[in-house]
Amino acid sequence: MRQYNFNSKITWVAASLFFPEHFGGYCGKFSDDKFETTCLAYPELEKSRLKTELFVIYARNDCRG
């Protein structure tokens, strides 16, 4: 099992993709840099599926903070 360093900057970058208060901004301009950094740090993620799901979440008004 892989060990993660939850104090790392990459963890915060990855987490920021899931902060509801950022969803409105990401809907208009997706953060490719943050997404690519996250996928490099966590290669077990299904990149295309995650991106699709994030786009759906960002577009929903009821998911915004």
C-alpha positions as CSV (number, residue, x, y, z in Angstrom):
1,M,0.0,0.0,0.0
2,R,1.3,3.4,-0.9
3,Q,2.0,5.9,1.9
4,Y,0.9,9.5,1.3
5,N,2.4,12.6,2.9
6,F,-0.6,14.6,3.8
7,N,1.5,17.7,4.7
8,S,2.8,18.0,1.2
9,K,2.0,20.9,-1.1
10,I,0.8,18.4,-3.7
11,T,-1.9,17.2,-1.3
12,W,-3.2,20.8,-1.0
13,V,-3.1,21.3,-4.7
14,A,-5.2,18.1,-5.2
15,A,-7.6,19.0,-2.4
16,S,-8.2,22.5,-4.0
17,L,-9.9,20.8,-6.9
18,F,-12.6,19.7,-4.5
19,F,-13.2,23.0,-2.6
20,P,-16.8,24.0,-3.5
21,E,-16.0,27.7,-3.3
22,H,-13.7,27.3,-6.3
23,F,-16.2,25.4,-8.5
24,G,-17.7,28.5,-10.1
25,G,-14.3,29.7,-11.2
26,Y,-13.2,26.2,-12.4
27,C,-16.4,25.9,-14.5
28,G,-15.3,28.9,-16.6
29,K,-11.6,28.1,-16.6
30,F,-10.5,24.6,-15.6
31,S,-7.2,24.4,-13.7
32,D,-5.2,22.1,-16.0
33,D,-2.0,22.7,-14.0
34,K,-3.6,21.6,-10.7
35,F,-5.2,18.6,-12.4
36,E,-2.0,17.5,-14.1
37,T,0.0,17.9,-10.8
38,T,-2.7,15.8,-9.0
39,C,-2.6,13.1,-11.6
40,L,1.2,12.9,-11.6
41,A,1.2,12.6,-7.8
42,Y,-1.6,10.0,-7.7
43,P,-1.1,7.9,-10.8
44,E,-3.7,5.4,-9.7
45,L,-6.4,7.9,-10.6
46,E,-8.4,7.4,-13.8
47,K,-7.5,10.7,-15.4
48,S,-10.2,10.9,-18.1
49,R,-12.9,9.8,-15.8
50,L,-11.9,12.2,-13.0
51,K,-11.8,15.1,-15.4
52,T,-15.2,14.3,-16.7
53,E,-16.7,14.0,-13.2
54,L,-15.0,17.3,-12.1
55,F,-16.5,19.1,-15.1
56,V,-20.0,17.8,-14.3
57,I,-19.6,18.8,-10.6
58,Y,-18.2,22.3,-11.5
59,A,-21.2,22.9,-13.8
60,R,-23.8,22.1,-11.2
61,N,-25.1,25.2,-9.4
62,D,-26.2,23.1,-6.4
63,C,-22.6,21.9,-5.9
64,R,-21.1,25.4,-5.6
65,G,-20.1,26.8,-2.2
